[in-house]
Amino acid sequence: MSDGSEIFGEMNARSREVFRLVVESYLETGGPIGSRTLTRSLSEKVSAATIRNVMQDLEHLGLLDSPHVSAGRIPTQHGLRMFVDGLLEVGDLQSDDRKKIDATVGEASDVNSLLDRVGSALSGMTHGASLVLA
């Protein structure tokens, strides 16, 4: 199976939009989404048959799966991982953030305290959930 950057290189704008909508629907409902439902959400007007072809291509790439013959599609584990990786942005730390991390690490008295403090600091800096594993 290809890595994420190779797969995204093989996808056109319509495929990326269909993939995004399938994943977002799955995360919202936990169930498969059909081509007819997707046609109502797409930015361009295309037939349900066209969407089924796109979904079949995404299935061939290992990003989507069909729970059974007449169902819509759901993302695979690989597809979900690629979606999440696409959301992550890697950038340089600002000097203020670096100072906060250094101060947090310096205040820890043991490993458990360190992990707890680092998790809280990361969550505060990113305004999101953080999980620190040892």
Residue pairs with C-beta under 8 A, 6 or more apart in sequence:
1 62
1 78
2 10
2 61
2 62
4 81
4 82
4 85
4 86
7 61
7 62
7 63
7 82
8 16
8 82
8 86
10 61
11 19
11 58
11 61
14 42
14 44
14 46
14 54
15 54
15 57
15 58
17 42
17 43
18 38
18 42
18 51
18 54
18 55
18 58
19 58
19 63
19 64
19 75
19 79
19 83
20 83
21 33
21 38
21 41
21 42
22 33
22 38
22 55
22 58
22 64
22 72
22 73
22 74
22 75
23 75
23 79
23 80
23 83
25 33
25 37
26 32
26 33
26 74
26 75
31 72
31 74
32 66
32 67
32 71
32 72
32 73
32 74
33 72
33 73
33 74
34 48
34 71
34 72
35 48
35 49
35 51
35 52
35 55
35 72
36 48
37 72
38 48
38 51
38 55
39 45
39 46
39 47
39 48
39 51
42 51
55 64
55 72
55 73
58 64
58 73
58 79
59 65
59 66
59 73
62 76
62 78
62 79
63 75
63 76
63 78
63 79
63 82
64 73
64 74
64 75
64 76
64 79
65 73
65 74
65 75
65 76
66 72
66 73
66 74
67 74
75 83
93 101
97 125
100 121
100 125
101 118
101 121
104 117
104 118
104 120
104 121
105 114
105 117
105 118
107 117
108 114
108 117
111 134
115 132
115 134
118 132
119 130
119 131
119 132
120 130
122 130
122 132
123 129
123 130
